[in-house]
């Protein structure tokens, strides 16, 4: 049986802030089911799009989020809110 992971576990994993135990749990979860891997790839694409400074298109991001939620709805998964991202410090160089 695959371990249970929370949305926060996935966000922490994507942010590189997960503990070793959470990293292992997420990796076991990914190995356990092809649907988990597909869902994670979609989430990772969104994560990467949000992380790209000054290149994000809010309309594209919203459409991608809706597509991910629809995939989850079809699979009977619980639907989360868009994960909150920690603000990254920006250089205030002059």
Backbone as CSV, one residue per row, in Angstrom:
resi,resn,N_x,N_y,N_z,CA_x,CA_y,CA_z,C_x,C_y,C_z
1,UNK,0.838,-1.184,0.000,0.000,0.000,0.000,0.886,1.252,0.000
2,UNK,0.529,2.213,-0.816,1.295,3.451,-0.935,1.107,4.307,0.315
3,UNK,2.161,4.990,0.732,2.006,5.909,1.861,1.093,7.064,1.473
4,UNK,0.518,7.679,2.461,-0.326,8.844,2.235,0.539,10.092,2.279
5,UNK,0.330,10.970,1.301,1.036,12.255,1.316,-0.006,13.364,1.296
6,UNK,0.330,14.450,1.955,-0.556,15.614,1.972,-0.120,16.581,0.888
7,UNK,-0.981,17.550,0.603,-0.605,18.599,-0.346,0.594,19.356,0.174
8,UNK,0.654,19.565,1.482,1.804,20.265,2.055,3.076,19.469,1.846
9,UNK,3.002,18.122,1.961,4.173,17.290,1.685,4.663,17.510,0.262
10,UNK,3.735,17.557,-0.688,4.111,17.756,-2.088,4.702,19.137,-2.319
11,UNK,4.116,20.156,-1.700,4.643,21.518,-1.834,6.046,21.591,-1.233
12,UNK,6.232,21.015,-0.057,7.551,21.021,0.571,8.574,20.282,-0.290
13,UNK,8.161,19.169,-0.878,9.034,18.386,-1.749,9.442,19.212,-2.971
14,UNK,8.474,19.847,-3.602,8.772,20.667,-4.774,9.661,21.854,-4.432
15,UNK,9.493,22.408,-3.248,10.271,23.566,-2.826,11.661,23.184,-2.327
16,UNK,11.905,21.873,-2.216,13.196,21.430,-1.693,13.316,21.631,-0.197
17,UNK,12.173,21.702,0.488,12.162,21.972,1.926,11.637,20.787,2.742
18,UNK,11.453,19.639,2.096,10.903,18.477,2.791,11.989,17.799,3.622
19,UNK,11.570,17.288,4.772,12.494,16.505,5.594,12.834,15.218,4.841
20,UNK,13.860,14.536,5.308,14.237,13.263,4.664,13.087,12.263,4.717
21,UNK,12.360,12.238,5.836,11.224,11.307,5.973,10.125,11.632,4.965
22,UNK,9.834,12.925,4.782,8.807,13.335,3.827,9.282,13.045,2.404
23,UNK,10.547,13.291,2.115,11.079,12.978,0.788,10.888,11.495,0.464
24,UNK,11.224,10.645,1.413,11.068,9.206,1.204,9.608,8.835,1.003
25,UNK,8.717,9.434,1.801,7.288,9.135,1.688,6.760,9.553,0.325
26,UNK,7.145,10.744,-0.150,6.695,11.207,-1.463,7.240,10.294,-2.554
27,UNK,8.504,9.916,-2.463,9.093,9.051,-3.477,8.433,7.677,-3.498
28,UNK,8.094,7.126,-2.339,7.370,5.853,-2.279,5.977,6.008,-2.887
29,UNK,5.334,7.130,-2.607,4.010,7.406,-3.147,4.081,7.477,-4.668
30,UNK,5.111,8.130,-5.196,5.275,8.242,-6.640,5.536,6.877,-7.274
31,UNK,6.347,6.053,-6.635,6.668,4.732,-7.166,5.468,3.791,-7.152
32,UNK,4.529,4.038,-6.270,3.424,3.108,-6.055,2.350,3.133,-7.136
33,UNK,2.226,4.236,-7.894,1.081,4.334,-8.800,1.390,5.302,-9.946
34,UNK,1.101,4.875,-11.152,1.315,5.724,-12.336,0.453,6.980,-12.271
35,UNK,-0.737,6.895,-11.683,-1.591,8.079,-11.557,-0.959,9.102,-10.614
36,UNK,-0.287,8.622,-9.575,0.415,9.539,-8.677,1.493,10.286,-9.455
37,UNK,2.238,9.552,-10.280,3.301,10.191,-11.062,2.733,11.206,-12.051
38,UNK,1.620,10.873,-12.701,1.005,11.807,-13.655,0.513,13.058,-12.933
39,UNK,-0.116,12.882,-11.800,-0.591,14.022,-11.013,0.587,14.886,-10.566
40,UNK,1.652,14.237,-10.113,2.820,14.978,-9.654,3.461,15.752,-10.804
41,UNK,3.547,15.149,-11.982,4.117,15.856,-13.140,3.300,17.108,-13.459
42,UNK,1.982,17.004,-13.404,1.132,18.172,-13.653,1.366,19.242,-12.593
43,UNK,1.433,18.828,-11.347,1.682,19.767,-10.261,3.062,20.404,-10.405
44,UNK,4.051,19.610,-10.816,5.403,20.137,-10.987,5.460,21.169,-12.122
45,UNK,4.708,20.938,-13.187,4.653,21.912,-14.285,4.088,23.240,-13.793
46,UNK,3.032,23.165,-12.995,2.468,24.390,-12.426,3.468,25.068,-11.497
47,UNK,4.111,24.277,-10.670,5.095,24.810,-9.738,6.208,25.536,-10.492
48,UNK,6.707,24.883,-11.523,7.788,25.479,-12.308,7.328,26.759,-13.000
49,UNK,6.078,26.779,-13.473,5.558,27.976,-14.145,5.448,29.143,-13.171
50,UNK,5.029,28.864,-11.964,4.894,29.915,-10.954,6.272,30.395,-10.504
51,UNK,7.233,29.497,-10.494,8.572,29.841,-10.014,9.357,30.688,-11.009
52,UNK,8.941,30.692,-12.273,9.669,31.452,-13.288,9.345,32.934,-13.134
53,UNK,10.288,33.741,-12.653,10.001,35.156,-12.425,9.744,35.903,-13.723
54,UNK,8.745,36.749,-13.675,8.411,37.648,-14.780,8.049,36.944,-16.085
55,UNK,7.882,35.640,-16.062,7.525,34.926,-17.285,6.165,34.249,-17.166
56,UNK,5.526,34.373,-16.026,4.275,33.677,-15.850,3.125,34.451,-16.489
57,UNK,2.255,33.722,-17.089,1.052,34.265,-17.701,-0.108,33.839,-16.806
58,UNK,-0.717,34.765,-16.085,-1.781,34.382,-15.147,-2.907,33.590,-15.810
59,UNK,-3.259,33.925,-17.035,-4.334,33.194,-17.718,-3.908,31.760,-18.001
60,UNK,-2.649,31.575,-18.436,-2.152,30.224,-18.705,-2.095,29.424,-17.416
61,UNK,-1.589,30.050,-16.355,-1.474,29.371,-15.073,-2.853,28.954,-14.557
62,UNK,-3.830,29.845,-14.653,-5.190,29.518,-14.206,-5.767,28.368,-15.032
63,UNK,-5.521,28.377,-16.336,-6.020,27.290,-17.196,-5.357,25.968,-16.830
64,UNK,-4.054,25.993,-16.540,-3.347,24.772,-16.148,-3.862,24.247,-14.815
65,UNK,-4.120,25.150,-13.889,-4.654,24.749,-12.587,-6.033,24.116,-12.753
66,UNK,-6.884,24.720,-13.584,-8.216,24.141,-13.827,-8.094,22.755,-14.464
67,UNK,-7.159,22.589,-15.393,-6.964,21.285,-16.043,-6.512,20.240,-15.021
68,UNK,-5.615,20.627,-14.116,-5.176,19.705,-13.080,-6.335,19.329,-12.165
69,UNK,-7.122,20.303,-11.750,-8.276,20.020,-10.892,-9.269,19.099,-11.587
70,UNK,-9.465,19.278,-12.883,-10.387,18.415,-13.621,-9.858,16.977,-13.658
71,UNK,-8.552,16.805,-13.886,-7.965,15.459,-13.865,-8.189,14.810,-12.506
72,UNK,-8.017,15.605,-11.456,-8.208,15.071,-10.107,-9.673,14.730,-9.856
73,UNK,-10.575,15.597,-10.314,-12.003,15.358,-10.114,-12.417,14.063,-10.795
74,UNK,-11.955,13.850,-12.016,-12.296,12.645,-12.777,-11.796,11.398,-12.051
75,UNK,-10.654,11.515,-11.390,-10.076,10.368,-10.671,-10.649,10.210,-9.268
76,UNK,-11.552,11.105,-8.870,-12.173,11.012,-7.559,-11.282,11.482,-6.423
77,UNK,-10.277,12.304,-6.739,-9.380,12.804,-5.706,-9.943,14.084,-5.098
78,UNK,-9.556,14.348,-3.852,-10.008,15.587,-3.226,-9.344,16.766,-3.918
79,UNK,-10.065,17.851,-4.040,-9.583,19.018,-4.768,-9.039,20.057,-3.800
80,UNK,-7.759,20.399,-3.934,-7.154,21.395,-3.042,-7.309,22.795,-3.583
81,UNK,-7.015,23.750,-2.728,-6.846,25.122,-3.174,-5.451,25.203,-3.775
82,UNK,-5.210,26.213,-4.583,-3.867,26.381,-5.134,-2.908,26.578,-3.961
83,UNK,-1.821,25.784,-3.898,-0.893,25.898,-2.765,-0.278,27.278,-2.679
84,UNK,-0.117,27.729,-1.456,0.535,29.022,-1.233,2.029,28.828,-1.359
85,UNK,2.667,29.759,-1.989,4.121,29.699,-2.134,4.732,30.721,-1.193
86,UNK,5.857,30.373,-0.650,6.577,31.321,0.186,7.177,32.379,-0.717
87,UNK,7.097,33.608,-0.276,7.672,34.699,-1.060,9.185,34.551,-1.068
88,UNK,9.754,34.615,-2.240,11.199,34.529,-2.360,11.760,35.946,-2.360
89,UNK,12.824,36.156,-1.607,13.399,37.503,-1.583,13.942,37.879,-2.951
90,UNK,13.700,39.094,-3.328,14.207,39.604,-4.607,15.359,40.558,-4.319
91,UNK,16.329,40.533,-5.179,17.486,41.416,-5.038,17.030,42.864,-5.220
92,UNK,17.445,43.707,-4.317,17.144,45.136,-4.397,18.397,45.893,-4.822
93,UNK,19.110,45.284,-5.745,20.380,45.867,-6.199,20.139,47.143,-6.979
94,UNK,21.005,48.109,-6.813,20.888,49.376,-7.528,21.926,49.479,-8.594
